[in-house]
Amino acid sequence: MNFKISGTMRVGRETRKFSKELEAETENYAVEKTYMLLGAANGVPRSKISIEKVEKVA
């Protein structure tokens, strides 16, 4: 299944919006994968990432 995940993340003093579409088996795994990808790419801890919306994409 594909999921579209959107929210905000705090990078330094700046707050950035993000939107990711990815493939995962469950909604929970999609959320975990988003934390993992954003954290690794931007050096941001999970506590600075706020997921606001998770949608299943056809």
N, CA, C, O and CB atoms as a CASP TS submission, in Angstrom:
PFRMAT TS
TARGET T0000
AUTHOR 0000-0000-0000
METHOD Language model
MODEL 1
PARENT N/A
ATOM      1  N   MET     1       0.839  -1.185   0.000  1.00  0.00           N
ATOM      2  CA  MET     1       0.000   0.000   0.000  1.00  0.00           C
ATOM      3  C   MET     1       0.883   1.247   0.000  1.00  0.00           C
ATOM      4  O   MET     1       2.000   1.244   0.518  1.00  0.00           O
ATOM      5  CB  MET     1      -0.954  -0.001   1.219  1.00  0.00           C
ATOM      6  N   ASN     2       0.357   2.288  -0.585  1.00  0.00           N
ATOM      7  CA  ASN     2       1.053   3.568  -0.596  1.00  0.00           C
ATOM      8  C   ASN     2       0.385   4.522   0.386  1.00  0.00           C
ATOM      9  O   ASN     2      -0.838   4.545   0.526  1.00  0.00           O
ATOM     10  CB  ASN     2       1.070   4.174  -2.018  1.00  0.00           C
ATOM     11  N   PHE     3       1.216   5.306   1.059  1.00  0.00           N
ATOM     12  CA  PHE     3       0.725   6.284   2.026  1.00  0.00           C
ATOM     13  C   PHE     3       1.336   7.640   1.727  1.00  0.00           C
ATOM     14  O   PHE     3       2.487   7.732   1.301  1.00  0.00           O
ATOM     15  CB  PHE     3       1.050   5.848   3.472  1.00  0.00           C
ATOM     16  N   LYS     4       0.559   8.694   1.950  1.00  0.00           N
ATOM     17  CA  LYS     4       1.055  10.060   1.857  1.00  0.00           C
ATOM     18  C   LYS     4       1.075  10.616   3.275  1.00  0.00           C
ATOM     19  O   LYS     4       0.051  10.650   3.957  1.00  0.00           O
ATOM     20  CB  LYS     4       0.168  10.946   0.893  1.00  0.00           C
ATOM     21  N   ILE     5       2.255  11.049   3.707  1.00  0.00           N
ATOM     22  CA  ILE     5       2.440  11.535   5.071  1.00  0.00           C
ATOM     23  C   ILE     5       2.907  12.976   5.010  1.00  0.00           C
ATOM     24  O   ILE     5       3.841  13.301   4.277  1.00  0.00           O
ATOM     25  CB  ILE     5       3.456  10.655   5.854  1.00  0.00           C
ATOM     26  N   SER     6       2.259  13.844   5.781  1.00  0.00           N
ATOM     27  CA  SER     6       2.646  15.259   5.783  1.00  0.00           C
ATOM     28  C   SER     6       2.710  15.773   7.213  1.00  0.00           C
ATOM     29  O   SER     6       2.079  15.233   8.122  1.00  0.00           O
ATOM     30  CB  SER     6       1.654  16.107   4.948  1.00  0.00           C
ATOM     31  N   GLY     7       3.489  16.827   7.382  1.00  0.00           N
ATOM     32  CA  GLY     7       3.652  17.414   8.700  1.00  0.00           C
ATOM     33  C   GLY     7       4.721  18.482   8.681  1.00  0.00           C
ATOM     34  O   GLY     7       5.009  19.068   7.638  1.00  0.00           O
ATOM     35  N   THR     8       5.312  18.736   9.847  1.00  0.00           N
ATOM     36  CA  THR     8       6.355  19.746   9.962  1.00  0.00           C
ATOM     37  C   THR     8       7.542  19.165  10.723  1.00  0.00           C
ATOM     38  O   THR     8       7.411  18.195  11.469  1.00  0.00           O
ATOM     39  CB  THR     8       5.819  21.016  10.668  1.00  0.00           C
ATOM     40  N   MET     9       8.696  19.779  10.516  1.00  0.00           N
ATOM     41  CA  MET     9       9.876  19.410  11.289  1.00  0.00           C
ATOM     42  C   MET     9      10.660  20.664  11.617  1.00  0.00           C
ATOM     43  O   MET     9      10.698  21.620  10.842  1.00  0.00           O
ATOM     44  CB  MET     9      10.758  18.396  10.520  1.00  0.00           C
ATOM     45  N   ARG    10      11.275  20.640  12.766  1.00  0.00           N
ATOM     46  CA  ARG    10      12.050  21.780  13.248  1.00  0.00           C
ATOM     47  C   ARG    10      13.518  21.533  12.934  1.00  0.00           C
ATOM     48  O   ARG    10      14.115  20.578  13.430  1.00  0.00           O
ATOM     49  CB  ARG    10      11.835  22.007  14.780  1.00  0.00           C
ATOM     50  N   VAL    11      14.099  22.405  12.103  1.00  0.00           N
ATOM     51  CA  VAL    11      15.507  22.311  11.733  1.00  0.00           C
ATOM     52  C   VAL    11      16.171  23.605  12.185  1.00  0.00           C
ATOM     53  O   VAL    11      15.995  24.655  11.568  1.00  0.00           O
ATOM     54  CB  VAL    11      15.693  22.072  10.179  1.00  0.00           C
ATOM     55  N   GLY    12      16.933  23.517  13.266  1.00  0.00           N
ATOM     56  CA  GLY    12      17.513  24.722  13.855  1.00  0.00           C
ATOM     57  C   GLY    12      16.403  25.592  14.406  1.00  0.00           C
ATOM     58  O   GLY    12      15.598  25.138  15.219  1.00  0.00           O
ATOM     59  N   ARG    13      16.356  26.837  13.969  1.00  0.00           N
ATOM     60  CA  ARG    13      15.285  27.749  14.400  1.00  0.00           C
ATOM     61  C   ARG    13      14.138  27.808  13.393  1.00  0.00           C
ATOM     62  O   ARG    13      13.172  28.546  13.584  1.00  0.00           O
ATOM     63  CB  ARG    13      15.846  29.152  14.617  1.00  0.00           C
ATOM     64  N   GLU    14      14.251  27.047  12.350  1.00  0.00           N
ATOM     65  CA  GLU    14      13.298  27.094  11.244  1.00  0.00           C
ATOM     66  C   GLU    14      12.345  25.892  11.312  1.00  0.00           C
ATOM     67  O   GLU    14      12.762  24.784  11.649  1.00  0.00           O
ATOM     68  CB  GLU    14      14.046  27.119   9.885  1.00  0.00           C
ATOM     69  N   THR    15      11.084  26.117  10.995  1.00  0.00           N
ATOM     70  CA  THR    15      10.109  25.037  10.891  1.00  0.00           C
ATOM     71  C   THR    15       9.799  24.823   9.415  1.00  0.00           C
ATOM     72  O   THR    15       9.416  25.755   8.708  1.00  0.00           O
ATOM     73  CB  THR    15       8.807  25.359  11.703  1.00  0.00           C
ATOM     74  N   ARG    16       9.969  23.588   8.960  1.00  0.00           N
ATOM     75  CA  ARG    16       9.742  23.261   7.546  1.00  0.00           C
ATOM     76  C   ARG    16       8.586  22.282   7.415  1.00  0.00           C
ATOM     77  O   ARG    16       8.427  21.371   8.227  1.00  0.00           O
ATOM     78  CB  ARG    16      11.021  22.669   6.904  1.00  0.00           C
ATOM     79  N   LYS    17       7.784  22.485   6.381  1.00  0.00           N
ATOM     80  CA  LYS    17       6.716  21.544   6.065  1.00  0.00           C
ATOM     81  C   LYS    17       7.300  20.443   5.188  1.00  0.00           C
ATOM     82  O   LYS    17       8.243  20.671   4.430  1.00  0.00           O
ATOM     83  CB  LYS    17       5.515  22.258   5.354  1.00  0.00           C
ATOM     84  N   PHE    18       6.730  19.250   5.300  1.00  0.00           N
ATOM     85  CA  PHE    18       7.152  18.162   4.428  1.00  0.00           C
ATOM     86  C   PHE    18       5.938  17.342   4.019  1.00  0.00           C
ATOM     87  O   PHE    18       4.905  17.340   4.688  1.00  0.00           O
ATOM     88  CB  PHE    18       8.205  17.271   5.125  1.00  0.00           C
ATOM     89  N   SER    19       6.096  16.650   2.904  1.00  0.00           N
ATOM     90  CA  SER    19       5.095  15.722   2.419  1.00  0.00           C
ATOM     91  C   SER    19       5.848  14.590   1.724  1.00  0.00           C
ATOM     92  O   SER    19       6.653  14.833   0.825  1.00  0.00           O
ATOM     93  CB  SER    19       4.064  16.426   1.452  1.00  0.00           C
ATOM     94  N   LYS    20       5.587  13.369   2.137  1.00  0.00           N
ATOM     95  CA  LYS    20       6.265  12.205   1.583  1.00  0.00           C
ATOM     96  C   LYS    20       5.228  11.185   1.166  1.00  0.00           C
ATOM     97  O   LYS    20       4.234  10.968   1.859  1.00  0.00           O
ATOM     98  CB  LYS    20       7.258  11.595   2.599  1.00  0.00           C
ATOM     99  N   GLU    21       5.469  10.566   0.029  1.00  0.00           N
ATOM    100  CA  GLU    21       4.636   9.456  -0.407  1.00  0.00           C
ATOM    101  C   GLU    21       5.539   8.235  -0.473  1.00  0.00           C
ATOM    102  O   GLU    21       6.554   8.241  -1.168  1.00  0.00           O
ATOM    103  CB  GLU    21       3.942   9.746  -1.795  1.00  0.00           C
ATOM    104  N   LEU    22       5.163   7.187   0.256  1.00  0.00           N
ATOM    105  CA  LEU    22       5.999   6.001   0.267  1.00  0.00           C
ATOM    106  C   LEU    22       5.178   4.738   0.382  1.00  0.00           C
ATOM    107  O   LEU    22       3.995   4.773   0.722  1.00  0.00           O
ATOM    108  CB  LEU    22       6.990   6.071   1.396  1.00  0.00           C
ATOM    109  N   GLU    23       5.825   3.616   0.092  1.00  0.00           N
ATOM    110  CA  GLU    23       5.163   2.325   0.131  1.00  0.00           C
ATOM    111  C   GLU    23       5.515   1.626   1.436  1.00  0.00           C
ATOM    112  O   GLU    23       6.682   1.563   1.824  1.00  0.00           O
ATOM    113  CB  GLU    23       5.563   1.459  -1.087  1.00  0.00           C
ATOM    114  N   ALA    24       4.494   1.101   2.109  1.00  0.00           N
ATOM    115  CA  ALA    24       4.691   0.376   3.362  1.00  0.00           C
ATOM    116  C   ALA    24       3.539  -0.610   3.552  1.00  0.00           C
ATOM    117  O   ALA    24       2.470  -0.453   2.962  1.00  0.00           O
ATOM    118  CB  ALA    24       4.787   1.361   4.571  1.00  0.00           C
ATOM    119  N   GLU    25       3.767  -1.617   4.374  1.00  0.00           N
ATOM    120  CA  GLU    25       2.742  -2.632   4.610  1.00  0.00           C
ATOM    121  C   GLU    25       1.597  -2.117   5.483  1.00  0.00           C
ATOM    122  O   GLU    25       0.436  -2.454   5.251  1.00  0.00           O
ATOM    123  CB  GLU    25       3.365  -3.852   5.258  1.00  0.00           C
ATOM    124  N   THR    26       1.926  -1.295   6.492  1.00  0.00           N
ATOM    125  CA  THR    26       0.905  -0.769   7.400  1.00  0.00           C
ATOM    126  C   THR    26       1.113   0.726   7.596  1.00  0.00           C
ATOM    127  O   THR    26       2.160   1.276   7.256  1.00  0.00           O
ATOM    128  CB  THR    26       0.943  -1.506   8.764  1.00  0.00           C
ATOM    129  N   GLU    27       0.098   1.364   8.149  1.00  0.00           N
ATOM    130  CA  GLU    27       0.177   2.801   8.432  1.00  0.00           C
ATOM    131  C   GLU    27       1.266   3.091   9.477  1.00  0.00           C
ATOM    132  O   GLU    27       2.010   4.064   9.353  1.00  0.00           O
ATOM    133  CB  GLU    27      -1.193   3.328   8.926  1.00  0.00           C
ATOM    134  N   ASN    28       1.348   2.242  10.498  1.00  0.00           N
ATOM    135  CA  ASN    28       2.369   2.444  11.535  1.00  0.00           C
ATOM    136  C   ASN    28       3.774   2.323  10.971  1.00  0.00           C
ATOM    137  O   ASN    28       4.662   3.091  11.343  1.00  0.00           O
ATOM    138  CB  ASN    28       2.182   1.438  12.666  1.00  0.00           C
ATOM    139  N   TYR    29       3.983   1.367  10.076  1.00  0.00           N
ATOM    140  CA  TYR    29       5.305   1.213   9.470  1.00  0.00           C
ATOM    141  C   TYR    29       5.630   2.411   8.585  1.00  0.00           C
ATOM    142  O   TYR    29       6.786   2.828   8.515  1.00  0.00           O
ATOM    143  CB  TYR    29       5.378  -0.089   8.651  1.00  0.00           C
ATOM    144  N   ALA    30       4.629   2.969   7.912  1.00  0.00           N
ATOM    145  CA  ALA    30       4.842   4.154   7.077  1.00  0.00           C
ATOM    146  C   ALA    30       5.289   5.340   7.931  1.00  0.00           C
ATOM    147  O   ALA    30       6.161   6.106   7.522  1.00  0.00           O
ATOM    148  CB  ALA    30       3.555   4.510   6.302  1.00  0.00           C
ATOM    149  N   VAL    31       4.696   5.492   9.112  1.00  0.00           N
ATOM    150  CA  VAL    31       5.074   6.572  10.029  1.00  0.00           C
ATOM    151  C   VAL    31       6.514   6.369  10.509  1.00  0.00           C
ATOM    152  O   VAL    31       7.307   7.310  10.504  1.00  0.00           O
ATOM    153  CB  VAL    31       4.099   6.632  11.243  1.00  0.00           C
ATOM    154  N   GLU    32       6.852   5.147  10.921  1.00  0.00           N
ATOM    155  CA  GLU    32       8.212   4.852  11.376  1.00  0.00           C
ATOM    156  C   GLU    32       9.235   5.089  10.268  1.00  0.00           C
ATOM    157  O   GLU    32      10.320   5.615  10.515  1.00  0.00           O
ATOM    158  CB  GLU    32       8.305   3.407  11.871  1.00  0.00           C
ATOM    159  N   LYS    33       8.883   4.699   9.056  1.00  0.00           N
ATOM    160  CA  LYS    33       9.777   4.886   7.910  1.00  0.00           C
ATOM    161  C   LYS    33      10.004   6.378   7.636  1.00  0.00           C
ATOM    162  O   LYS    33      11.106   6.788   7.270  1.00  0.00           O
ATOM    163  CB  LYS    33       9.196   4.195   6.653  1.00  0.00           C
ATOM    164  N   THR    34       8.966   7.173   7.815  1.00  0.00           N
ATOM    165  CA  THR    34       9.083   8.621   7.628  1.00  0.00           C
ATOM    166  C   THR    34      10.025   9.222   8.659  1.00  0.00           C
ATOM    167  O   THR    34      10.893  10.022   8.312  1.00  0.00           O
ATOM    168  CB  THR    34       7.705   9.291   7.718  1.00  0.00           C
ATOM    169  N   TYR    35       9.862   8.844   9.928  1.00  0.00           N
ATOM    170  CA  TYR    35      10.786   9.316  10.973  1.00  0.00           C
ATOM    171  C   TYR    35      12.222   8.950  10.610  1.00  0.00           C
ATOM    172  O   TYR    35      13.129   9.772  10.731  1.00  0.00           O
ATOM    173  CB  TYR    35      10.411   8.712  12.353  1.00  0.00           C
ATOM    174  N   MET    36      12.419   7.720  10.168  1.00  0.00           N
ATOM    175  CA  MET    36      13.749   7.228   9.847  1.00  0.00           C
ATOM    176  C   MET    36      14.359   8.003   8.672  1.00  0.00           C
ATOM    177  O   MET    36      15.514   8.423   8.743  1.00  0.00           O
ATOM    178  CB  MET    36      13.693   5.733   9.524  1.00  0.00           C
ATOM    179  N   LEU    37      13.602   8.190   7.610  1.00  0.00           N
ATOM    180  CA  LEU    37      14.117   8.876   6.421  1.00  0.00           C
ATOM    181  C   LEU    37      14.401  10.353   6.676  1.00  0.00           C
ATOM    182  O   LEU    37      15.452  10.859   6.281  1.00  0.00           O
ATOM    183  CB  LEU    37      13.130   8.740   5.279  1.00  0.00           C
ATOM    184  N   LEU    38      13.473  11.046   7.332  1.00  0.00           N
ATOM    185  CA  LEU    38      13.676  12.473   7.604  1.00  0.00           C
ATOM    186  C   LEU    38      14.808  12.695   8.602  1.00  0.00           C
ATOM    187  O   LEU    38      15.605  13.620   8.449  1.00  0.00           O
ATOM    188  CB  LEU    38      12.386  13.102   8.134  1.00  0.00           C
ATOM    189  N   GLY    39      14.873  11.853   9.612  1.00  0.00           N
ATOM    190  CA  GLY    39      15.934  11.978  10.604  1.00  0.00           C
ATOM    191  C   GLY    39      17.306  11.777   9.991  1.00  0.00           C
ATOM    192  O   GLY    39      18.238  12.525  10.286  1.00  0.00           O
ATOM    193  N   ALA    40      17.433  10.772   9.141  1.00  0.00           N
ATOM    194  CA  ALA    40      18.719  10.476   8.515  1.00  0.00           C
ATOM    195  C   ALA    40      19.121  11.553   7.510  1.00  0.00           C
ATOM    196  O   ALA    40      20.291  11.930   7.440  1.00  0.00           O
ATOM    197  CB  ALA    40      18.666   9.120   7.827  1.00  0.00           C
ATOM    198  N   ALA    41      18.175  12.039   6.745  1.00  0.00           N
ATOM    199  CA  ALA    41      18.486  13.011   5.692  1.00  0.00           C
ATOM    200  C   ALA    41      18.768  14.410   6.237  1.00  0.00           C
ATOM    201  O   ALA    41      19.545  15.161   5.649  1.00  0.00           O
ATOM    202  CB  ALA    41      17.343  13.079   4.705  1.00  0.00           C
ATOM    203  N   ASN    42      18.135  14.761   7.365  1.00  0.00           N
ATOM    204  CA  ASN    42      18.244  16.129   7.879  1.00  0.00           C
ATOM    205  C   ASN    42      18.912  16.232   9.246  1.00  0.00           C
ATOM    206  O   ASN    42      19.088  17.337   9.760  1.00  0.00           O
ATOM    207  CB  ASN    42      16.886  16.737   7.958  1.00  0.00           C
ATOM    208  N   GLY    43      19.284  15.112   9.839  1.00  0.00           N
ATOM    209  CA  GLY    43      19.903  15.129  11.156  1.00  0.00           C
ATOM    210  C   GLY    43      18.967  15.642  12.236  1.00  0.00           C
ATOM    211  O   GLY    43      19.385  16.351  13.151  1.00  0.00           O
ATOM    212  N   VAL    44      17.695  15.276  12.120  1.00  0.00           N
ATOM    213  CA  VAL    44      16.656  15.768  13.037  1.00  0.00           C
ATOM    214  C   VAL    44      16.179  14.612  13.913  1.00  0.00           C
ATOM    215  O   VAL    44      15.857  13.548  13.384  1.00  0.00           O
ATOM    216  CB  VAL    44      15.453  16.397  12.247  1.00  0.00           C
ATOM    217  N   PRO    45      16.122  14.785  15.246  1.00  0.00           N
ATOM    218  CA  PRO    45      15.578  13.719  16.106  1.00  0.00           C
ATOM    219  C   PRO    45      14.057  13.621  15.968  1.00  0.00           C
ATOM    220  O   PRO    45      13.398  14.570  15.543  1.00  0.00           O
ATOM    221  CB  PRO    45      15.957  13.973  17.583  1.00  0.00           C
ATOM    222  N   ARG    46      13.519  12.471  16.329  1.00  0.00           N
ATOM    223  CA  ARG    46      12.069  12.232  16.227  1.00  0.00           C
ATOM    224  C   ARG    46      11.253  13.273  16.968  1.00  0.00           C
ATOM    225  O   ARG    46      10.154  13.618  16.535  1.00  0.00           O
ATOM    226  CB  ARG    46      11.727  10.858  16.761  1.00  0.00           C
ATOM    227  N   SER    47      11.766  13.774  18.067  1.00  0.00           N
ATOM    228  CA  SER    47      11.009  14.742  18.864  1.00  0.00           C
ATOM    229  C   SER    47      10.806  16.067  18.132  1.00  0.00           C
ATOM    230  O   SER    47       9.947  16.858  18.522  1.00  0.00           O
ATOM    231  CB  SER    47      11.718  14.991  20.183  1.00  0.00           C
ATOM    232  N   LYS    48      11.582  16.322  17.080  1.00  0.00           N
ATOM    233  CA  LYS    48      11.467  17.562  16.302  1.00  0.00           C
ATOM    234  C   LYS    48      10.610  17.381  15.052  1.00  0.00           C
ATOM    235  O   LYS    48      10.417  18.326  14.288  1.00  0.00           O
ATOM    236  CB  LYS    48      12.849  18.058  15.905  1.00  0.00           C
ATOM    237  N   ILE    49      10.093  16.159  14.842  1.00  0.00           N
ATOM    238  CA  ILE    49       9.263  15.860  13.669  1.00  0.00           C
ATOM    239  C   ILE    49       7.827  15.682  14.147  1.00  0.00           C
ATOM    240  O   ILE    49       7.556  14.889  15.048  1.00  0.00           O
ATOM    241  CB  ILE    49       9.772  14.575  12.909  1.00  0.00           C
ATOM    242  N   SER    50       6.911  16.429  13.533  1.00  0.00           N
ATOM    243  CA  SER    50       5.493  16.344  13.879  1.00  0.00           C
ATOM    244  C   SER    50       4.706  15.881  12.663  1.00  0.00           C
ATOM    245  O   SER    50       4.603  16.605  11.673  1.00  0.00           O
ATOM    246  CB  SER    50       4.960  17.710  14.390  1.00  0.00           C
ATOM    247  N   ILE    51       4.150  14.672  12.735  1.00  0.00           N
ATOM    248  CA  ILE    51       3.352  14.145  11.640  1.00  0.00           C
ATOM    249  C   ILE    51       1.905  14.549  11.886  1.00  0.00           C
ATOM    250  O   ILE    51       1.325  14.224  12.922  1.00  0.00           O
ATOM    251  CB  ILE    51       3.498  12.590  11.519  1.00  0.00           C
ATOM    252  N   GLU    52       1.332  15.259  10.927  1.00  0.00           N
ATOM    253  CA  GLU    52      -0.010  15.801  11.087  1.00  0.00           C
ATOM    254  C   GLU    52      -1.080  14.983  10.360  1.00  0.00           C
ATOM    255  O   GLU    52      -2.234  14.952  10.786  1.00  0.00           O
ATOM    256  CB  GLU    52      -0.040  17.220  10.593  1.00  0.00           C
ATOM    257  N   LYS    53      -0.697  14.321   9.262  1.00  0.00           N
ATOM    258  CA  LYS    53      -1.697  13.640   8.454  1.00  0.00           C
ATOM    259  C   LYS    53      -1.105  12.414   7.777  1.00  0.00           C
ATOM    260  O   LYS    53      -0.002  12.470   7.233  1.00  0.00           O
ATOM    261  CB  LYS    53      -2.278  14.589   7.411  1.00  0.00           C
ATOM    262  N   VAL    54      -1.838  11.309   7.811  1.00  0.00           N
ATOM    263  CA  VAL    54      -1.453  10.086   7.114  1.00  0.00           C
ATOM    264  C   VAL    54      -2.651   9.664   6.274  1.00  0.00           C
ATOM    265  O   VAL    54      -3.743   9.450   6.800  1.00  0.00           O
ATOM    266  CB  VAL    54      -1.014   8.944   8.120  1.00  0.00           C
ATOM    267  N   GLU    55      -2.441   9.545   4.962  1.00  0.00           N
ATOM    268  CA  GLU    55      -3.527   9.167   4.054  1.00  0.00           C
ATOM    269  C   GLU    55      -3.114   7.954   3.235  1.00  0.00           C
ATOM    270  O   GLU    55      -1.962   7.833   2.820  1.00  0.00           O
ATOM    271  CB  GLU    55      -3.907  10.344   3.122  1.00  0.00           C
ATOM    272  N   LYS    56      -4.064   7.062   3.010  1.00  0.00           N
ATOM    273  CA  LYS    56      -3.819   5.938   2.123  1.00  0.00           C
ATOM    274  C   LYS    56      -4.056   6.409   0.696  1.00  0.00           C
ATOM    275  O   LYS    56      -5.088   7.011   0.400  1.00  0.00           O
ATOM    276  CB  LYS    56      -4.731   4.719   2.479  1.00  0.00           C
ATOM    277  N   VAL    57      -3.097   6.135  -0.193  1.00  0.00           N
ATOM    278  CA  VAL    57      -3.174   6.551  -1.588  1.00  0.00           C
ATOM    279  C   VAL    57      -3.471   5.326  -2.444  1.00  0.00           C
ATOM    280  O   VAL    57      -2.863   4.272  -2.260  1.00  0.00           O
ATOM    281  CB  VAL    57      -1.856   7.246  -2.045  1.00  0.00           C
ATOM    282  N   ALA    58      -4.396   5.467  -3.368  1.00  0.00           N
ATOM    283  CA  ALA    58      -4.772   4.337  -4.235  1.00  0.00           C
ATOM    284  C   ALA    58      -3.731   4.039  -5.261  1.00  0.00           C
ATOM    285  O   ALA    58      -3.898   3.120  -6.062  1.00  0.00           O
ATOM    286  CB  ALA    58      -6.074   4.607  -4.924  1.00  0.00           C
TER
END
